[in-house]
Amino acid sequence: MEEWSKEQWDTAVQSGEKAAFYLYTPMCGTCAVASKMMTIVEQLLPQLQVGKANINFIERIAFDNKIESVPCLLVCDGGKLTEKVYAFQSVPFLYELLKKSID
């Protein structure tokens, strides 16, 4: 997964296509597990725009989207935020969530 800046996320949202932005912190154990899950999902859905960022460096996104905790997955489709996921649950859960409307 590529590290994205706020500008890259904004570009992904404005594209109107489905995109996912994974937010984490390096010292978060749950984030380490979520990172592995997102890496698998990214390989399963190569057509999906997926980025990640250390939330400590993109405070404006955290504030604007009222992020409550990490890990957090922001999903946009059609130019607007459609999902904010905190419980990553499983690879199949994330795959099903993200594959909707990208075909």
C-alpha positions in Angstrom: 0.0 0.0 0.0 1.3 3.4 -0.9 1.6 6.1 1.7 -0.8 9.0 0.7 -0.8 12.6 1.6 -4.0 14.6 2.2 -3.7 15.9 -1.4 -3.6 12.3 -2.8 -6.7 11.4 -0.7 -8.5 14.5 -2.0 -7.6 13.5 -5.6 -8.9 10.0 -5.0 -12.2 11.4 -3.6 -12.6 13.9 -6.4 -12.0 11.2 -9.1 -15.5 9.9 -8.3 -14.2 6.3 -8.3 -14.3 4.1 -5.3 -11.2 4.5 -3.1 -10.1 3.4 0.4 -7.8 5.3 2.8 -6.4 3.2 5.7 -5.4 5.3 8.7 -3.1 3.9 11.4 -0.4 4.7 14.0 2.9 2.8 14.1 2.6 1.8 17.7 -0.9 0.3 17.4 -0.9 -3.5 17.6 -4.4 -3.7 16.1 -3.2 -1.5 13.3 -0.4 -4.0 12.5 -3.0 -6.8 12.0 -5.2 -4.5 10.0 -2.3 -3.5 7.8 -1.7 -7.2 6.9 -5.4 -7.6 6.1 -5.5 -4.5 3.9 -2.4 -5.7 2.0 -4.2 -8.9 1.1 -7.4 -7.0 0.1 -5.3 -4.6 -2.0 -3.9 -7.6 -3.9 -7.4 -9.1 -4.4 -8.8 -5.8 -5.7 -6.0 -4.3 -7.9 -8.5 -1.9 -9.6 -9.3 -0.2 -6.3 -7.4 2.9 -5.3 -6.0 2.2 -1.8 -3.7 4.4 0.2 -2.6 4.5 3.8 -1.3 7.2 6.2 0.0 7.6 9.7 -2.8 9.6 11.3 -0.2 11.6 13.3 0.8 13.3 10.1 -2.6 14.1 8.6 -4.4 15.6 11.5 -6.7 17.7 9.2 -8.2 14.5 7.7 -8.7 13.1 11.2 -10.5 16.2 12.4 -12.6 16.7 9.2 -13.8 13.1 9.3 -14.2 12.9 13.0 -11.9 9.9 13.3 -12.5 8.3 16.8 -9.7 5.7 16.8 -7.3 3.7 14.7 -7.3 1.6 12.7 -9.8 3.4 10.6 -10.7 2.8 6.9 -12.3 5.6 5.0 -14.2 4.6 1.9 -15.4 7.0 -0.7 -17.5 6.4 -3.8 -19.0 8.9 -6.2 -17.0 11.8 -4.7 -18.2 11.4 -1.1 -17.4 9.4 2.0 -19.6 6.3 2.1 -18.1 4.2 4.9 -16.0 4.7 8.0 -14.8 1.3 9.4 -13.2 0.8 12.7 -13.8 -3.0 13.1 -11.9 -4.6 10.3 -13.2 -8.1 11.3 -11.7 -10.2 8.6 -10.2 -10.2 5.1 -13.5 -11.6 3.6 -15.5 -8.8 5.4 -13.2 -6.1 3.9 -13.1 -7.7 0.5 -17.0 -7.8 0.3 -17.2 -4.2 1.6 -14.7 -2.8 -0.9 -15.6 -4.8 -4.0 -19.1 -3.4 -4.1 -19.5 -1.0 -7.1 -15.9 -1.3 -8.5 -16.6 -3.7 -11.4 
